[in-house]
Amino acid sequence: MIPAVDHPIWTQIVTGKKPVQTGKLAINLLAQGNKINYEKDSSPANVKLLAKRTHDFFIQYEKVFATEFAKILS
């Protein structure tokens, strides 16, 4: 199950406090994009936006990347 958009895990993923390590290109591109965007703008508003985008990605691809998401969210 994917945590709610306001769960702290999304902020941890966006800020790099929760590392995302996977062999799946799409997930790695998301993580790299988050890193670049966060480094450019670490404001709370941008973190919230990146967290929502990350959450939305996880929701959209939950069935495709179920195993990888379970590892990342554990």
N, CA, C and O atoms as a GROMACS GRO file, in nm:
protein
  296
    1MET      N    1   0.085  -0.119   0.000
    1MET     CA    2   0.000   0.000   0.000
    1MET      C    3   0.088   0.124   0.000
    1MET      O    4   0.188   0.132   0.072
    2ILE      N    5   0.051   0.219  -0.080
    2ILE     CA    6   0.124   0.345  -0.094
    2ILE      C    7   0.076   0.442   0.015
    2ILE      O    8  -0.044   0.465   0.028
    3PRO      N    9   0.170   0.498   0.094
    3PRO     CA   10   0.131   0.593   0.198
    3PRO      C   11   0.066   0.719   0.139
    3PRO      O   12   0.086   0.753   0.023
    4ALA      N   13  -0.012   0.786   0.222
    4ALA     CA   14  -0.079   0.910   0.181
    4ALA      C   15   0.024   1.015   0.140
    4ALA      O   16   0.140   1.009   0.181
    5VAL      N   17  -0.019   1.109   0.060
    5VAL     CA   18   0.070   1.212   0.007
    5VAL      C   19   0.134   1.296   0.117
    5VAL      O   20   0.242   1.351   0.097
    6ASP      N   21   0.070   1.307   0.232
    6ASP     CA   22   0.126   1.388   0.342
    6ASP      C   23   0.213   1.306   0.438
    6ASP      O   24   0.256   1.358   0.541
    7HIS      N   25   0.240   1.180   0.405
    7HIS     CA   26   0.326   1.096   0.488
    7HIS      C   27   0.470   1.147   0.477
    7HIS      O   28   0.514   1.185   0.369
    8PRO      N   29   0.545   1.148   0.588
    8PRO     CA   30   0.682   1.199   0.587
    8PRO      C   31   0.778   1.125   0.492
    8PRO      O   32   0.882   1.180   0.456
    9ILE      N   33   0.746   1.005   0.452
    9ILE     CA   34   0.836   0.929   0.363
    9ILE      C   35   0.862   1.004   0.233
    9ILE      O   36   0.971   0.994   0.177
   10TRP      N   37   0.762   1.078   0.184
   10TRP     CA   38   0.778   1.148   0.056
   10TRP      C   39   0.879   1.262   0.069
   10TRP      O   40   0.960   1.283  -0.021
   11THR      N   41   0.875   1.333   0.178
   11THR     CA   42   0.974   1.438   0.202
   11THR      C   43   1.112   1.377   0.218
   11THR      O   44   1.210   1.432   0.169
   12GLN      N   45   1.121   1.264   0.286
   12GLN     CA   46   1.249   1.196   0.304
   12GLN      C   47   1.307   1.151   0.170
   12GLN      O   48   1.428   1.160   0.149
   13ILE      N   49   1.223   1.102   0.082
   13ILE     CA   50   1.269   1.061  -0.051
   13ILE      C   51   1.317   1.182  -0.130
   13ILE      O   52   1.424   1.179  -0.190
   14VAL      N   53   1.238   1.289  -0.131
   14VAL     CA   54   1.272   1.409  -0.208
   14VAL      C   55   1.402   1.472  -0.159
   14VAL      O   56   1.484   1.515  -0.240
   15THR      N   57   1.421   1.479  -0.029
   15THR     CA   58   1.538   1.545   0.028
   15THR      C   59   1.662   1.456   0.031
   15THR      O   60   1.771   1.502   0.064
   16GLY      N   61   1.646   1.330  -0.003
   16GLY     CA   62   1.760   1.237  -0.004
   16GLY      C   63   1.786   1.170   0.128
   16GLY      O   64   1.882   1.093   0.140
   17LYS      N   65   1.704   1.196   0.228
   17LYS     CA   66   1.721   1.130   0.358
   17LYS      C   67   1.684   0.983   0.351
   17LYS      O   68   1.730   0.903   0.431
   18LYS      N   69   1.600   0.949   0.255
   18LYS     CA   70   1.562   0.810   0.229
   18LYS      C   71   1.615   0.777   0.090
   18LYS      O   72   1.554   0.816  -0.010
   19PRO      N   73   1.728   0.706   0.081
   19PRO     CA   74   1.787   0.677  -0.050
   19PRO      C   75   1.696   0.588  -0.135
   19PRO      O   76   1.627   0.500  -0.086
   20VAL      N   77   1.699   0.616  -0.264
   20VAL     CA   78   1.626   0.535  -0.361
   20VAL      C   79   1.729   0.460  -0.443
   20VAL      O   80   1.801   0.519  -0.524
   21GLN      N   81   1.737   0.330  -0.422
   21GLN     CA   82   1.833   0.246  -0.493
   21GLN      C   83   1.758   0.134  -0.563
   21GLN      O   84   1.701   0.046  -0.499
   22THR      N   85   1.760   0.139  -0.695
   22THR     CA   86   1.689   0.040  -0.774
   22THR      C   87   1.754   0.028  -0.911
   22THR      O   88   1.828   0.116  -0.954
   23GLY      N   89   1.728  -0.080  -0.977
   23GLY     CA   90   1.777  -0.101  -1.112
   23GLY      C   91   1.680  -0.055  -1.218
   23GLY      O   92   1.705  -0.073  -1.337
   24LYS      N   93   1.569   0.004  -1.177
   24LYS     CA   94   1.466   0.048  -1.272
   24LYS      C   95   1.490   0.192  -1.315
   24LYS      O   96   1.492   0.284  -1.233
   25LEU      N   97   1.510   0.210  -1.445
   25LEU     CA   98   1.544   0.341  -1.500
   25LEU      C   99   1.442   0.449  -1.464
   25LEU      O  100   1.480   0.558  -1.424
   26ALA      N  101   1.315   0.420  -1.478
   26ALA     CA  102   1.212   0.522  -1.453
   26ALA      C  103   1.220   0.574  -1.309
   26ALA      O  104   1.206   0.694  -1.285
   27ILE      N  105   1.241   0.484  -1.214
   27ILE     CA  106   1.249   0.525  -1.074
   27ILE      C  107   1.376   0.605  -1.050
   27ILE      O  108   1.374   0.705  -0.978
   28ASN      N  109   1.486   0.562  -1.112
   28ASN     CA  110   1.612   0.636  -1.098
   28ASN      C  111   1.602   0.775  -1.158
   28ASN      O  112   1.656   0.871  -1.103
   29LEU      N  113   1.533   0.787  -1.271
   29LEU     CA  114   1.514   0.919  -1.332
   29LEU      C  115   1.431   1.010  -1.242
   29LEU      O  116   1.460   1.128  -1.230
   30LEU      N  117   1.328   0.955  -1.181
   30LEU     CA  118   1.248   1.031  -1.086
   30LEU      C  119   1.335   1.080  -0.970
   30LEU      O  120   1.329   1.196  -0.932
   31ALA      N  121   1.414   0.989  -0.914
   31ALA     CA  122   1.499   1.024  -0.800
   31ALA      C  123   1.602   1.130  -0.838
   31ALA      O  124   1.627   1.223  -0.762
   32GLN      N  125   1.662   1.115  -0.956
   32GLN     CA  126   1.762   1.212  -1.002
   32GLN      C  127   1.698   1.348  -1.027
   32GLN      O  128   1.755   1.452  -0.993
   33GLY      N  129   1.579   1.347  -1.087
   33GLY     CA  130   1.507   1.473  -1.109
   33GLY      C  131   1.474   1.542  -0.978
   33GLY      O  132   1.486   1.664  -0.966
   34ASN      N  133   1.432   1.463  -0.879
   34ASN     CA  134   1.404   1.519  -0.746
   34ASN      C  135   1.530   1.583  -0.689
   34ASN      O  136   1.525   1.694  -0.635
   35LYS      N  137   1.641   1.513  -0.701
   35LYS     CA  138   1.768   1.563  -0.646
   35LYS      C  139   1.805   1.696  -0.709
   35LYS      O  140   1.839   1.792  -0.639
   36ILE      N  141   1.799   1.703  -0.840
   36ILE     CA  142   1.834   1.826  -0.911
   36ILE      C  143   1.741   1.941  -0.872
   36ILE      O  144   1.786   2.052  -0.843
   37ASN      N  145   1.611   1.913  -0.872
   37ASN     CA  146   1.513   2.017  -0.836
   37ASN      C  147   1.528   2.062  -0.691
   37ASN      O  148   1.516   2.180  -0.662
   38TYR      N  149   1.555   1.968  -0.602
   38TYR     CA  150   1.572   2.001  -0.461
   38TYR      C  151   1.698   2.085  -0.440
   38TYR      O  152   1.697   2.179  -0.360
   39GLU      N  153   1.805   2.052  -0.512
   39GLU     CA  154   1.928   2.130  -0.499
   39GLU      C  155   1.910   2.273  -0.550
   39GLU      O  156   1.971   2.366  -0.497
   40LYS      N  157   1.826   2.291  -0.651
   40LYS     CA  158   1.799   2.425  -0.705
   40LYS      C  159   1.708   2.506  -0.613
   40LYS      O  160   1.723   2.627  -0.600
   41ASP      N  161   1.613   2.437  -0.550
   41ASP     CA  162   1.513   2.506  -0.467
   41ASP      C  163   1.467   2.413  -0.355
   41ASP      O  164   1.387   2.322  -0.377
   42SER      N  165   1.519   2.437  -0.237
   42SER     CA  166   1.485   2.352  -0.122
   42SER      C  167   1.376   2.413  -0.035
   42SER      O  168   1.361   2.375   0.082
   43SER      N  169   1.301   2.506  -0.091
   43SER     CA  170   1.193   2.570  -0.014
   43SER      C  171   1.085   2.468   0.020
   43SER      O  172   1.066   2.370  -0.052
   44PRO      N  173   1.015   2.491   0.130
   44PRO     CA  174   0.906   2.399   0.168
   44PRO      C  175   0.802   2.381   0.057
   44PRO      O  176   0.749   2.271   0.040
   45ALA      N  177   0.773   2.486  -0.016
   45ALA     CA  178   0.674   2.476  -0.124
   45ALA      C  179   0.722   2.381  -0.234
   45ALA      O  180   0.645   2.301  -0.285
   46ASN      N  181   0.850   2.392  -0.270
   46ASN     CA  182   0.903   2.303  -0.373
   46ASN      C  183   0.912   2.160  -0.323
   46ASN      O  184   0.883   2.066  -0.398
   47VAL      N  185   0.952   2.140  -0.199
   47VAL     CA  186   0.958   2.006  -0.142
   47VAL      C  187   0.819   1.943  -0.145
   47VAL      O  188   0.804   1.825  -0.178
   48LYS      N  189   0.719   2.021  -0.111
   48LYS     CA  190   0.581   1.971  -0.113
   48LYS      C  191   0.540   1.932  -0.255
   48LYS      O  192   0.476   1.828  -0.275
   49LEU      N  193   0.575   2.014  -0.352
   49LEU     CA  194   0.543   1.985  -0.492
   49LEU      C  195   0.614   1.858  -0.539
   49LEU      O  196   0.553   1.772  -0.602
   50LEU      N  197   0.743   1.846  -0.507
   50LEU     CA  198   0.819   1.726  -0.547
   50LEU      C  199   0.765   1.602  -0.477
   50LEU      O  200   0.759   1.494  -0.536
   51ALA      N  201   0.726   1.616  -0.352
   51ALA     CA  202   0.669   1.503  -0.278
   51ALA      C  203   0.538   1.458  -0.343
   51ALA      O  204   0.513   1.338  -0.355
   52LYS      N  205   0.456   1.553  -0.385
   52LYS     CA  206   0.330   1.518  -0.452
   52LYS      C  207   0.357   1.448  -0.584
   52LYS      O  208   0.292   1.348  -0.616
   53ARG      N  209   0.451   1.499  -0.662
   53ARG     CA  210   0.485   1.436  -0.790
   53ARG      C  211   0.536   1.294  -0.769
   53ARG      O  212   0.502   1.203  -0.844
   54THR      N  213   0.618   1.276  -0.666
   54THR     CA  214   0.672   1.143  -0.637
   54THR      C  215   0.560   1.049  -0.595
   54THR      O  216   0.552   0.936  -0.642
   55HIS      N  217   0.474   1.097  -0.507
   55HIS     CA  218   0.358   1.018  -0.464
   55HIS      C  219   0.271   0.980  -0.584
   55HIS      O  220   0.230   0.865  -0.597
   56ASP      N  221   0.244   1.076  -0.670
   56ASP     CA  222   0.161   1.050  -0.788
   56ASP      C  223   0.225   0.944  -0.878
   56ASP      O  224   0.156   0.858  -0.933
   57PHE      N  225   0.358   0.950  -0.894
   57PHE     CA  226   0.429   0.850  -0.973
   57PHE      C  227   0.412   0.712  -0.912
   57PHE      O  228   0.384   0.614  -0.982
   58PHE      N  229   0.428   0.703  -0.781
   58PHE     CA  230   0.413   0.575  -0.713
   58PHE      C  231   0.271   0.520  -0.728
   58PHE      O  232   0.252   0.400  -0.747
   59ILE      N  233   0.173   0.607  -0.719
   59ILE     CA  234   0.034   0.564  -0.736
   59ILE      C  235   0.011   0.515  -0.880
   59ILE      O  236  -0.048   0.409  -0.901
   60GLN      N  237   0.060   0.592  -0.976
   60GLN     CA  238   0.037   0.557  -1.117
   60GLN      C  239   0.102   0.424  -1.155
   60GLN      O  240   0.045   0.347  -1.232
   61TYR      N  241   0.221   0.397  -1.100
   61TYR     CA  242   0.295   0.278  -1.140
   61TYR      C  243   0.303   0.172  -1.029
   61TYR      O  244   0.393   0.088  -1.029
   62GLU      N  245   0.209   0.177  -0.937
   62GLU     CA  246   0.209   0.086  -0.823
   62GLU      C  247   0.213  -0.061  -0.866
   62GLU      O  248   0.287  -0.140  -0.807
   63LYS      N  249   0.138  -0.098  -0.966
   63LYS     CA  250   0.133  -0.238  -1.009
   63LYS      C  251   0.257  -0.278  -1.086
   63LYS      O  252   0.302  -0.392  -1.077
   64VAL      N  253   0.314  -0.185  -1.161
   64VAL     CA  254   0.431  -0.215  -1.243
   64VAL      C  255   0.556  -0.234  -1.157
   64VAL      O  256   0.634  -0.327  -1.179
   65PHE      N  257   0.573  -0.147  -1.058
   65PHE     CA  258   0.694  -0.147  -0.975
   65PHE      C  259   0.666  -0.188  -0.830
   65PHE      O  260   0.732  -0.139  -0.739
   66ALA      N  261   0.572  -0.274  -0.809
   66ALA     CA  262   0.531  -0.311  -0.672
   66ALA      C  263   0.648  -0.357  -0.586
   66ALA      O  264   0.661  -0.314  -0.472
   67THR      N  265   0.732  -0.443  -0.639
   67THR     CA  266   0.845  -0.497  -0.561
   67THR      C  267   0.944  -0.387  -0.525
   67THR      O  268   0.989  -0.378  -0.411
   68GLU      N  269   0.977  -0.303  -0.623
   68GLU     CA  270   1.072  -0.196  -0.599
   68GLU      C  271   1.016  -0.095  -0.499
   68GLU      O  272   1.086  -0.050  -0.408
   69PHE      N  273   0.890  -0.059  -0.516
   69PHE     CA  274   0.828   0.037  -0.425
   69PHE      C  275   0.825  -0.016  -0.282
   69PHE      O  276   0.847   0.060  -0.188
   70ALA      N  277   0.798  -0.144  -0.266
   70ALA     CA  278   0.795  -0.204  -0.132
   70ALA      C  279   0.931  -0.189  -0.065
   70ALA      O  280   0.938  -0.160   0.055
   71LYS      N  281   1.038  -0.208  -0.140
   71LYS     CA  282   1.173  -0.194  -0.084
   71LYS      C  283   1.202  -0.049  -0.047
   71LYS      O  284   1.256  -0.021   0.060
   72ILE      N  285   1.165   0.044  -0.136
   72ILE     CA  286   1.192   0.185  -0.113
   72ILE      C  287   1.113   0.236   0.008
   72ILE      O  288   1.165   0.314   0.087
   73LEU      N  289   0.990   0.193   0.021
   73LEU     CA  290   0.903   0.244   0.127
   73LEU      C  291   0.920   0.173   0.260
   73LEU      O  292   0.857   0.211   0.359
   74SER      N  293   1.003   0.071   0.264
   74SER     CA  294   1.022  -0.002   0.391
   74SER      C  295   1.122   0.066   0.482
   74SER      O  296   1.148   0.017   0.592
   0.00000   0.00000   0.00000
